[in-house]
Amino acid sequence: MPGASVPHLVLDANATTPIYLQVSQELQRWLASDAAQAGTALPSERDLATHLGVSRVTVRQALALLTTQGLLERRQGSGTFILPRRIEHPLGTLQSFSDDMRARGLTPGARILDFALAQATPQEAMTLGLGASSRVYRIRRLRTADGAPLAVERSVLPEERVGELSPEGLTDSSLYALLLSRRLLPVRALRHLRAVNADAEYAALLGVRLGAALLMTERVSWNAGGVPIEMASAHYRGDRYDFLMELVQPEAGS
């Protein structure tokens, strides 16, 4: 695979910022542009040092910093490669995976891993406000962006509220779009977030090493009428996903 061609980076020898940080910041700016393609290799440390007019030690420090930030990957004997950009998702936004990916210029995908219609467990019935004999759909899907695995989602939906579902209707399709078409789109949710480690199954599905960091969310969603529509959980790749939360200082005396 051909290496990336790094454009001219502007360094200021008179600035108080250390040169390696300037190199890191300029490379980070370039990595955020469309010119940097994930999976391509950077020029060698020697070529970068010559290009920038700095020492190889300076370049090595800059690359090490970008590697710890999850922007680059150093491969022994192969060089330094550009990693896919991290996805930042606001915790306060209730948006489907498909819409989120399309907004980033990525093509969303969904592959059915498990699909079942069965009697609700006591926990499911209590959370979704169902009778003891009610049935629920349990759906687990691998979610991808441009073909790359990003998350494993599991949804539990009450049959009596969502109507008939099929695996074919949820393959490479948005569940939220389907709910919207049935006037059941969730408008409010409670979400829990915690860190977990990938077991053998999740490591294989998501293409990460055993024990890799994952972000797990658990959510209950309600429609505009205040009726619970979905119990859901998801495991996201920790090396690709960041969840953002905006914090506001309360007014004095409040």
C-alpha positions in Angstrom: 0.0 0.0 0.0 1.5 3.4 -1.0 2.4 5.7 1.8 0.7 9.1 2.5 2.3 12.2 1.1 2.5 14.7 3.9 2.2 18.3 2.9 4.3 21.2 4.1 3.9 21.7 7.8 4.5 25.1 9.3 6.8 25.3 12.3 7.9 28.4 14.2 11.4 28.2 15.5 10.8 31.4 17.6 7.7 30.0 19.4 7.9 28.9 23.0 6.1 25.7 22.2 8.5 22.8 22.0 9.3 21.7 18.4 8.0 18.2 18.9 4.6 19.6 20.1 4.5 21.9 17.0 5.2 18.8 14.8 2.5 16.9 16.6 -0.1 19.7 16.3 0.6 20.3 12.6 0.4 16.5 11.9 -2.9 16.4 13.9 -4.3 19.2 11.9 -3.4 17.4 8.7 -4.7 14.1 10.0 -8.1 15.8 10.5 -8.2 16.8 6.8 -9.5 14.8 3.8 -6.0 14.4 2.5 -5.1 11.8 5.3 -6.6 8.4 4.4 -7.0 5.7 7.1 -4.8 2.7 6.6 -2.0 4.5 4.7 1.6 4.7 6.0 3.3 7.9 6.9 6.8 8.6 5.4 9.6 7.2 7.5 11.0 9.1 10.5 14.0 10.0 8.5 12.0 11.4 5.6 9.8 13.4 7.9 12.8 14.8 9.8 14.4 15.9 6.5 11.1 17.3 5.2 10.6 19.3 8.4 14.2 20.2 9.1 14.2 18.7 12.6 15.8 15.8 14.3 14.5 12.2 14.1 14.2 12.3 17.9 11.8 15.2 17.6 9.7 13.4 15.0 9.7 10.2 17.1 8.4 12.2 20.1 5.6 13.7 18.0 4.6 10.4 16.5 4.6 8.8 19.9 2.2 11.5 21.2 -0.2 11.0 18.3 0.0 7.3 18.8 -1.1 7.6 22.5 -4.0 9.8 21.2 -5.2 7.0 19.0 -4.5 8.8 15.7 -1.6 6.7 14.6 -0.4 3.1 15.0 3.2 2.0 15.1 3.8 -1.4 13.5 7.1 -3.1 14.2 9.0 -3.4 11.0 6.3 -1.8 8.9 6.2 1.8 9.9 3.5 4.2 11.2 0.0 4.0 9.9 -3.0 6.4 10.0 -5.9 5.0 12.1 -9.5 5.7 11.2 -10.8 8.8 12.8 -12.5 8.5 16.2 -16.2 9.1 16.4 -17.4 11.6 18.9 -21.1 11.1 20.0 -22.8 13.5 22.4 -24.4 11.7 25.3 -27.4 14.0 25.3 -28.4 13.2 21.7 -30.9 10.5 20.9 -29.9 9.7 17.3 -29.8 6.4 15.4 -26.5 4.8 14.5 -27.5 5.0 10.8 -28.2 8.7 10.9 -25.1 9.4 12.9 -22.9 7.6 10.4 -24.5 9.2 7.4 -24.0 12.6 8.9 -20.2 11.8 9.0 -20.2 10.8 5.4 -20.0 7.1 6.2 -22.2 4.3 5.0 -23.9 2.5 7.9 -24.5 -1.3 7.8 -26.3 -3.8 10.1 -25.8 -7.6 10.1 -28.2 -9.7 12.2 -26.5 -11.8 14.8 -29.5 -13.1 16.7 -33.3 -12.6 16.1 -36.0 -14.1 18.3 -39.5 -13.6 19.4 -40.2 -15.0 22.9 -42.0 -14.4 26.1 -40.7 -11.4 28.1 -38.6 -12.1 31.1 -39.8 -10.6 34.4 -37.1 -7.8 34.1 -38.2 -7.0 30.5 -41.8 -7.0 31.4 -41.3 -4.7 34.3 -39.0 -2.3 32.4 -41.3 -2.1 29.4 -44.6 -2.1 31.3 -45.8 -5.4 29.8 -48.1 -8.2 31.0 -46.6 -11.4 32.2 -47.6 -13.2 29.0 -46.4 -10.5 26.6 -43.8 -11.4 23.9 -40.8 -9.4 22.9 -38.4 -9.3 20.0 -34.7 -9.8 21.0 -32.5 -8.5 18.2 -28.7 -8.4 18.2 -26.9 -6.7 15.3 -23.3 -5.9 14.3 -23.2 -2.3 13.2 -20.6 -1.2 10.7 -19.4 2.1 9.0 -18.0 1.8 5.5 -17.8 -2.0 6.2 -15.7 -1.6 9.4 -17.2 -3.1 12.6 -17.9 -0.4 15.2 -20.5 -1.8 17.6 -22.7 -4.7 18.6 -26.3 -3.6 19.5 -29.0 -5.5 21.3 -32.6 -4.4 21.3 -35.6 -5.7 23.1 -38.9 -4.5 21.7 -42.5 -5.3 22.8 -44.4 -7.2 20.0 -47.7 -5.7 21.0 -46.4 -2.2 20.4 -44.0 -2.5 17.4 -46.0 -5.0 15.4 -44.4 -7.6 13.1 -40.6 -7.5 12.6 -38.3 -9.6 10.4 -34.6 -10.2 10.1 -34.7 -9.1 6.5 -36.3 -5.8 7.4 -33.5 -5.0 9.9 -30.5 -6.0 7.8 -28.6 -2.9 6.6 -31.5 -0.8 7.8 -32.2 1.7 10.6 -34.4 0.4 13.4 -35.3 4.0 14.3 -36.4 4.6 10.8 -38.7 1.6 11.0 -40.1 2.8 14.3 -40.6 6.3 12.9 -42.6 4.8 10.0 -44.9 3.2 12.6 -45.1 6.5 14.7 -43.1 4.9 17.5 -39.9 6.9 17.3 -38.3 7.2 20.8 -38.0 10.8 21.9 -36.6 10.3 25.5 -34.2 7.8 27.0 -32.2 7.0 30.0 -28.7 5.8 29.3 -26.0 4.2 31.5 -22.4 4.1 30.3 -19.6 2.0 31.6 -16.3 0.5 30.5 -15.8 -3.2 29.9 -13.2 -5.5 28.3 -13.8 -7.5 25.2 -14.4 -11.2 25.7 -13.5 -13.7 22.9 -16.9 -13.2 21.2 -16.8 -9.4 21.1 -13.2 -9.4 20.2 -13.9 -11.5 17.1 -17.0 -9.6 16.1 -15.4 -6.1 16.5 -12.0 -7.0 15.2 -10.1 -6.1 18.4 -7.8 -8.0 20.6 -9.0 -10.1 23.5 -9.5 -7.8 26.6 -9.5 -4.6 24.5 -11.4 -1.6 26.0 -15.1 -1.3 25.0 -17.7 1.2 25.9 -21.0 -0.4 27.0 -24.3 1.5 27.1 -27.6 0.4 28.5 -30.7 2.4 27.5 -34.5 2.5 28.0 -36.4 4.6 25.4 -39.9 6.1 25.5 -42.1 7.5 22.6 -43.8 10.8 22.6 -46.7 9.4 24.5 -44.5 8.3 27.4 -44.8 4.6 26.5 -41.6 2.5 26.8 -40.6 1.2 23.3 -37.2 -0.3 23.6 -34.6 -1.7 26.0 -31.2 -1.6 24.4 -27.5 -2.2 25.1 -24.5 -1.7 22.9 -20.8 -2.5 23.0 -18.7 0.1 21.1 -15.1 -0.1 20.1 -13.1 1.9 22.7 -10.5 2.7 20.1 -13.0 4.3 17.7 -15.7 5.8 19.9 -15.8 8.8 22.3 -18.9 9.9 24.1 -19.1 13.6 24.9 -21.0 15.4 27.6 -21.5 19.1 27.9 -21.3 20.4 31.5 -22.7 23.8 32.5 -21.8 25.7 35.7 -25.0 26.3 37.7 -25.9 29.9 38.5 -24.7 31.1 41.8 -27.2 30.5 44.6 -29.1 27.9 42.7 
